[in-house]
């Protein structure tokens, strides 16, 4: 393990709760359960040259780009801006 990895681990652990919370809130905005966040840890990796892609993470990123609900859904009402 490289020395830079030892510096990144505390950084990632510090930001993990905020990242998961924001992702779950966004999933609720598009009327999806927060359990979909587990797609980020579902790893079927496709290695193409130097790039390694996680299928679950790609699906989650695409889902997060969907438009949010325009009216109330089962997770609550639309927040006011």
Secondary structure, DSSP 8 states (H G I E B T S, - for coil): --HHHHHHHHHHHHHHHHHHHHHHHHHHHTT--GGGGGGGG---EEEETTEEEEHHHHHHHHHHTS---SS-BTTB-----
